[in-house]
Amino acid sequence: MTVLTGHHALGAVHLQTLALEDADLPNRRFTVQGQSRPLDDLTHQAIQRYLDHRNRRWPSTANPHLLITQQTAHHDSPVSRWWLEDALRGQEASLDLLRQDRILDEVEAVGVRDPLHIAAVFGLRPDTAQRYVDAVQGRSGTDLK
């Protein structure tokens, strides 16, 4: 979860809806909201380790979601938002903060004031992407939700 959020800026809804078929490890690709993305070494290794754990823990589950729990392994529902947040409880960063930091890092790295690029890369609405660009440029408030 932390790699997918901190490295790829996936939000809770994205994490909940990721399916096993979205992770194409042999071709080093994964799909989020219909958009195929390259799978870097860090993410590839993290997903592979998780799938190894998943297969050992729930070898006969038919749940199509990438992330599952003891409860969801027995049906086809996604993990809950509460479960995602609880996994990071007690840590200094939340999923939302990791995601926001990753998007801000991308705005800084690209070095352009193009909210449409940020919107396309992270699946944001243009007005939300504009707030991230403004925050990096020092022209806006801190509410980036």
Accessible surface in RSA format (square Angstrom, percent):
REM  Atomic radii and reference values for relative SASA: ProtOr
REM  Chains: A
REM  Algorithm: Lee & Richards
REM  Probe-radius: 1.40
REM  Slices: 20
REM RES _ NUM      All-atoms   Total-Side   Main-Chain    Non-polar    All polar
REM                ABS   REL    ABS   REL    ABS   REL    ABS   REL    ABS   REL
RES MET A   1    47.67  24.7  16.31  10.8  31.36  74.7  15.78  13.4  31.89  42.3
RES THR A   2    65.75  46.8  61.02  61.9   4.73  11.3  34.96  47.0  30.79  46.5
RES VAL A   3    30.75  20.2  26.68  24.2   4.06   9.8  30.43  26.4   0.32   0.9
RES LEU A   4     7.83   4.4   7.83   5.6   0.00   0.0   7.83   5.5   0.00   0.0
RES THR A   5     0.05   0.0   0.05   0.0   0.00   0.0   0.05   0.1   0.00   0.0
RES GLY A   6    26.75  33.0   0.00   N/A  26.75  33.0  12.30  33.8  14.45  32.4
RES HIS A   7    71.66  39.2  67.66  47.0   4.01  10.2  42.39  43.7  29.28  34.1
RES HIS A   8    22.46  12.3  19.66  13.7   2.80   7.2  13.47  13.9   8.98  10.5
RES ALA A   9     1.70   1.6   0.00   0.0   1.70   3.9   0.00   0.0   1.70   4.5
RES LEU A  10     1.22   0.7   1.22   0.9   0.00   0.0   1.22   0.9   0.00   0.0
RES GLY A  11    11.22  13.8   0.00   N/A  11.22  13.8  11.22  30.8   0.00   0.0
RES ALA A  12     4.45   4.1   0.18   0.3   4.28   9.7   0.18   0.2   4.28  11.3
RES VAL A  13    96.10  63.2  94.99  86.0   1.11   2.7  94.99  82.5   1.11   3.0
RES HIS A  14    21.71  11.9  19.63  13.6   2.08   5.3  15.94  16.4   5.77   6.7
RES LEU A  15     0.56   0.3   0.00   0.0   0.56   1.4   0.00   0.0   0.56   1.5
RES GLN A  16    31.78  17.8  30.51  22.3   1.27   3.0   3.20   6.8  28.58  21.7
RES THR A  17    84.40  60.0  70.00  71.0  14.40  34.3  56.58  76.0  27.82  42.1
RES LEU A  18     6.78   3.8   5.60   4.0   1.18   3.0   6.78   4.8   0.00   0.0
RES ALA A  19    21.57  19.8  21.44  33.1   0.13   0.3  21.44  30.2   0.13   0.3
RES LEU A  20    64.44  35.9  57.55  41.2   6.89  17.3  57.69  40.5   6.75  18.2
RES GLU A  21   155.46  89.3 121.70  92.1  33.77  80.4  49.33  95.4 106.13  86.7
RES ASP A  22    29.46  20.6  27.94  27.8   1.51   3.6   1.82   4.3  27.64  27.6
RES ALA A  23    16.39  15.1   2.34   3.6  14.05  32.0   2.34   3.3  14.05  37.2
RES ASP A  24    49.69  34.8  45.20  45.0   4.49  10.6  21.43  50.4  28.26  28.2
RES LEU A  25    18.94  10.5  17.28  12.4   1.66   4.2  17.40  12.2   1.55   4.2
RES PRO A  26   123.79  90.2  85.44  77.9  38.35 139.4  98.63  81.4  25.16 156.3
RES ASN A  27   103.23  71.2  84.87  82.0  18.36  44.2  18.99  45.7  84.24  81.4
RES ARG A  28    89.06  37.4  86.35  44.0   2.71   6.5  50.42  68.9  38.64  23.4
RES ARG A  29    86.50  36.3  86.50  44.1   0.00   0.0  34.40  47.0  52.10  31.6
RES PHE A  30     2.67   1.3   2.17   1.3   0.50   1.3   2.67   1.6   0.00   0.0
RES THR A  31    42.67  30.3  41.85  42.4   0.82   2.0  21.15  28.4  21.52  32.5
RES VAL A  32     5.51   3.6   3.15   2.9   2.36   5.7   4.49   3.9   1.02   2.8
RES GLN A  33   134.34  75.1  84.81  62.0  49.53 117.9  48.48 103.2  85.86  65.1
RES GLY A  34    73.53  90.7   0.00   N/A  73.53  90.7  34.83  95.6  38.70  86.7
RES GLN A  35    79.86  44.7  74.95  54.8   4.91  11.7  32.82  69.9  47.04  35.7
RES SER A  36    59.06  49.9  40.52  54.1  18.53  42.7  33.50  71.3  25.55  35.8
RES ARG A  37    29.06  12.2  28.65  14.6   0.40   1.0  15.87  21.7  13.19   8.0
RES PRO A  38    93.73  68.3  90.74  82.7   2.99  10.9  90.74  74.9   2.99  18.6
RES LEU A  39     6.06   3.4   0.00   0.0   6.06  15.2   0.12   0.1   5.95  16.0
RES ASP A  40    48.64  34.1  37.17  37.0  11.47  27.1  45.59 107.3   3.05   3.0
RES ASP A  41    93.65  65.6  89.04  88.6   4.61  10.9  24.57  57.8  69.08  68.9
RES LEU A  42    87.44  48.7  82.49  59.0   4.95  12.4  84.94  59.7   2.51   6.7
RES THR A  43     0.00   0.0   0.00   0.0   0.00   0.0   0.00   0.0   0.00   0.0
RES HIS A  44    37.23  20.3  37.23  25.9   0.00   0.0  26.21  27.0  11.03  12.8
RES GLN A  45    95.13  53.2  92.77  67.8   2.36   5.6  25.01  53.2  70.12  53.2
RES ALA A  46    21.08  19.4  14.82  22.9   6.26  14.2  16.57  23.3   4.51  12.0
RES ILE A  47     7.35   4.2   5.56   4.1   1.79   4.3   7.35   5.3   0.00   0.0
RES GLN A  48    69.08  38.6  69.08  50.5   0.00   0.0  30.52  65.0  38.56  29.2
RES ARG A  49   146.01  61.3 139.41  71.1   6.60  15.7  73.95 101.1  72.06  43.7
RES TYR A  50    48.84  22.8  43.35  24.7   5.49  14.3  48.32  36.3   0.52   0.6
RES LEU A  51    25.69  14.3  25.69  18.4   0.00   0.0  25.69  18.0   0.00   0.0
RES ASP A  52    59.73  41.8  56.12  55.9   3.61   8.5  14.09  33.2  45.64  45.5
RES HIS A  53    77.13  42.2  77.13  53.6   0.00   0.0  45.80  47.2  31.33  36.4
RES ARG A  54     5.40   2.3   5.40   2.8   0.00   0.0   0.10   0.1   5.30   3.2
RES ASN A  55    87.94  60.6  82.81  80.0   5.13  12.4  24.55  59.1  63.39  61.3
RES ARG A  56   173.22  72.7 144.98  73.9  28.24  67.2  81.34 111.2  91.88  55.7
RES ARG A  57   125.58  52.7 100.61  51.3  24.97  59.5  26.37  36.0  99.22  60.1
RES TRP A  58    33.19  13.3  28.13  13.6   5.06  11.9  28.00  14.9   5.19   8.4
RES PRO A  59   110.42  80.5  77.15  70.3  33.27 121.0  79.19  65.4  31.23 194.1
RES SER A  60   107.79  91.1  78.21 104.4  29.58  68.1  51.30 109.2  56.49  79.1
RES THR A  61    34.33  24.4   5.59   5.7  28.74  68.5  12.94  17.4  21.38  32.3
RES ALA A  62    96.38  88.6  66.60 102.8  29.79  67.8  76.83 108.2  19.55  51.8
RES ASN A  63     2.23   1.5   0.00   0.0   2.23   5.4   0.14   0.3   2.10   2.0
RES PRO A  64    65.16  47.5  58.79  53.6   6.37  23.1  64.36  53.1   0.79   4.9
RES HIS A  65    26.73  14.6  26.71  18.6   0.02   0.0   9.19   9.5  17.54  20.4
RES LEU A  66     4.45   2.5   4.45   3.2   0.00   0.0   4.45   3.1   0.00   0.0
RES LEU A  67    10.28   5.7   9.32   6.7   0.96   2.4   9.32   6.5   0.96   2.6
RES ILE A  68     2.93   1.7   0.00   0.0   2.93   7.1   0.00   0.0   2.93   8.0
RES THR A  69    11.73   8.3   8.77   8.9   2.96   7.0   9.61  12.9   2.12   3.2
RES GLN A  70   102.81  57.5  99.27  72.6   3.54   8.4  17.19  36.6  85.62  64.9
RES GLN A  71   123.43  69.0 116.22  84.9   7.21  17.2  61.19 130.2  62.24  47.2
RES THR A  72    11.62   8.3  11.62  11.8   0.00   0.0  11.62  15.6   0.00   0.0
RES ALA A  73     7.09   6.5   0.86   1.3   6.23  14.2   0.86   1.2   6.23  16.5
RES HIS A  74   143.56  78.5 107.82  74.9  35.73  91.4  80.67  83.1  62.89  73.2
RES HIS A  75    88.91  48.6  74.04  51.5  14.87  38.0  72.52  74.7  16.39  19.1
RES ASP A  76    98.15  68.8  90.13  89.7   8.03  19.0  18.95  44.6  79.21  79.0
RES SER A  77    45.94  38.8  43.17  57.6   2.78   6.4  16.65  35.5  29.29  41.0
RES PRO A  78    56.92  41.5  48.94  44.6   7.99  29.0  48.94  40.4   7.99  49.6
RES VAL A  79     1.47   1.0   0.59   0.5   0.89   2.1   0.64   0.6   0.84   2.3
RES SER A  80    56.14  47.4  47.24  63.0   8.90  20.5  46.11  98.2  10.04  14.1
RES ARG A  81    94.77  39.8  91.90  46.8   2.86   6.8  47.15  64.4  47.62  28.9
RES TRP A  82   157.85  63.3 153.14  74.1   4.71  11.0 135.66  72.3  22.19  36.0
RES TRP A  83    74.21  29.8  74.03  35.8   0.18   0.4  52.69  28.1  21.52  34.9
RES LEU A  84     0.00   0.0   0.00   0.0   0.00   0.0   0.00   0.0   0.00   0.0
RES GLU A  85    68.92  39.6  61.87  46.8   7.06  16.8  21.84  42.3  47.08  38.4
RES ASP A  86    52.57  36.8  44.05  43.8   8.52  20.2   0.48   1.1  52.10  52.0
RES ALA A  87    54.51  50.1  17.03  26.3  37.48  85.3  29.55  41.6  24.97  66.1
RES LEU A  88    21.70  12.1  18.08  12.9   3.62   9.1  18.50  13.0   3.20   8.6
RES ARG A  89   142.79  60.0 117.30  59.8  25.49  60.7  72.07  98.5  70.73  42.9
RES GLY A  90    80.33  99.1   0.00   N/A  80.33  99.1  41.63 114.3  38.69  86.7
RES GLN A  91   119.43  66.8  96.88  70.8  22.55  53.7  14.49  30.8 104.94  79.6
RES GLU A  92   179.95 103.3 145.62 110.2  34.33  81.7  66.66 128.9 113.29  92.5
RES ALA A  93    34.64  31.9  30.73  47.4   3.91   8.9  32.10  45.2   2.54   6.7
RES SER A  94    49.84  42.1  45.84  61.2   4.00   9.2  43.50  92.6   6.34   8.9
RES LEU A  95     5.85   3.3   2.77   2.0   3.07   7.7   2.97   2.1   2.87   7.7
RES ASP A  96    60.70  42.5  58.19  57.9   2.51   5.9  15.38  36.2  45.33  45.2
RES LEU A  97    90.24  50.3  90.24  64.6   0.00   0.0  90.24  63.4   0.00   0.0
RES LEU A  98    41.41  23.1  39.98  28.6   1.44   3.6  40.24  28.3   1.18   3.2
RES ARG A  99    34.67  14.6  34.67  17.7   0.00   0.0  11.12  15.2  23.55  14.3
RES GLN A 100    30.00  16.8  30.00  21.9   0.00   0.0   5.61  12.0  24.39  18.5
RES ASP A 101    81.15  56.8  79.94  79.6   1.21   2.9  20.22  47.6  60.93  60.8
RES ARG A 102    56.51  23.7  54.53  27.8   1.98   4.7  11.92  16.3  44.59  27.0
RES ILE A 103     0.00   0.0   0.00   0.0   0.00   0.0   0.00   0.0   0.00   0.0
RES LEU A 104    41.85  23.3  41.85  29.9   0.00   0.0  41.85  29.4   0.00   0.0
RES ASP A 105    78.70  55.1  75.18  74.8   3.52   8.3  18.58  43.7  60.12  60.0
RES GLU A 106    28.33  16.3  28.27  21.4   0.06   0.1   0.57   1.1  27.76  22.7
RES VAL A 107     3.20   2.1   0.96   0.9   2.24   5.4   1.63   1.4   1.58   4.3
RES GLU A 108   110.76  63.6  89.25  67.5  21.50  51.2  28.24  54.6  82.52  67.4
RES ALA A 109    87.00  80.0  45.22  69.8  41.77  95.0  57.97  81.6  29.03  76.9
RES VAL A 110    51.84  34.1  26.52  24.0  25.32  61.0  33.04  28.7  18.80  51.0
RES GLY A 111    60.60  74.7   0.00   N/A  60.60  74.7  29.56  81.1  31.04  69.5
RES VAL A 112    71.53  47.1  64.56  58.4   6.97  16.8  68.57  59.6   2.95   8.0
RES ARG A 113   134.46  56.5 108.19  55.2  26.27  62.5  46.58  63.7  87.89  53.3
RES ASP A 114    57.80  40.5  55.55  55.3   2.25   5.3  16.59  39.1  41.20  41.1
RES PRO A 115    25.49  18.6  25.49  23.2   0.00   0.0  25.49  21.0   0.00   0.0
RES LEU A 116   114.97  64.0 110.55  79.1   4.42  11.1 111.34  78.2   3.64   9.8
RES HIS A 117    59.93  32.8  52.92  36.8   7.01  17.9  39.88  41.1  20.05  23.3
RES ILE A 118     2.96   1.7   2.96   2.2   0.00   0.0   2.96   2.1   0.00   0.0
RES ALA A 119    10.32   9.5   7.71  11.9   2.61   5.9   7.99  11.3   2.33   6.2
RES ALA A 120    66.88  61.5  48.75  75.2  18.12  41.2  60.43  85.1   6.45  17.1
RES VAL A 121    45.55  30.0  43.00  38.9   2.55   6.2  44.27  38.5   1.28   3.5
RES PHE A 122     5.83   2.9   2.63   1.6   3.20   8.3   3.36   2.0   2.47   7.1
RES GLY A 123    47.61  58.7   0.00   N/A  47.61  58.7  22.32  61.2  25.29  56.6
RES LEU A 124    26.37  14.7  12.70   9.1  13.67  34.4  15.98  11.2  10.40  28.0
RES ARG A 125   157.56  66.2 151.70  77.3   5.86  14.0  70.08  95.8  87.48  53.0
RES PRO A 126    77.10  56.2  75.58  68.9   1.52   5.5  75.93  62.7   1.17   7.3
RES ASP A 127    69.93  49.0  60.90  60.6   9.03  21.4  45.00 105.9  24.94  24.9
RES THR A 128    15.91  11.3  15.91  16.1   0.00   0.0   8.29  11.1   7.62  11.5
RES ALA A 129     0.00   0.0   0.00   0.0   0.00   0.0   0.00   0.0   0.00   0.0
RES GLN A 130    60.77  34.0  60.77  44.4   0.00   0.0  32.50  69.2  28.28  21.4
RES ARG A 131    73.71  30.9  73.71  37.6   0.00   0.0  38.32  52.4  35.39  21.5
RES TYR A 132     4.68   2.2   4.68   2.7   0.00   0.0   0.22   0.2   4.47   5.5
RES VAL A 133     0.35   0.2   0.35   0.3   0.00   0.0   0.35   0.3   0.00   0.0
RES ASP A 134    23.72  16.6  23.72  23.6   0.00   0.0   0.25   0.6  23.47  23.4
RES ALA A 135    32.08  29.5  11.27  17.4  20.81  47.3  14.12  19.9  17.96  47.6
RES VAL A 136    44.96  29.6  15.07  13.6  29.89  72.0  21.53  18.7  23.43  63.5
RES GLN A 137    71.69  40.1  44.00  32.2  27.69  65.9   5.94  12.6  65.75  49.9
RES GLY A 138    67.15  82.8   0.00   N/A  67.15  82.8  33.20  91.1  33.95  76.0
RES ARG A 139   137.02  57.5  98.76  50.3  38.26  91.1  59.29  81.0  77.73  47.1
RES SER A 140    53.63  45.3  19.77  26.4  33.86  78.0  13.20  28.1  40.43  56.6
RES GLY A 141    51.02  62.9   0.00   N/A  51.02  62.9  39.82 109.3  11.20  25.1
RES THR A 142   132.81  94.5 110.77 112.3  22.04  52.5  81.24 109.1  51.57  78.0
RES ASP A 143   100.60  70.5  89.33  88.9  11.27  26.6  42.26  99.5  58.34  58.2
RES LEU A 144    13.21   7.4  10.33   7.4   2.88   7.2  10.33   7.3   2.88   7.7
RES LYS A 145   168.01  82.0 132.08  81.0  35.93  85.5  99.58  89.6  68.43  72.9
END  Absolute sums over single chains surface
CHAIN  1 A     8288.7       6659.8       1628.8       4470.1       3818.6
END  Absolute sums over all chains
TOTAL          8288.7       6659.8       1628.8       4470.1       3818.6
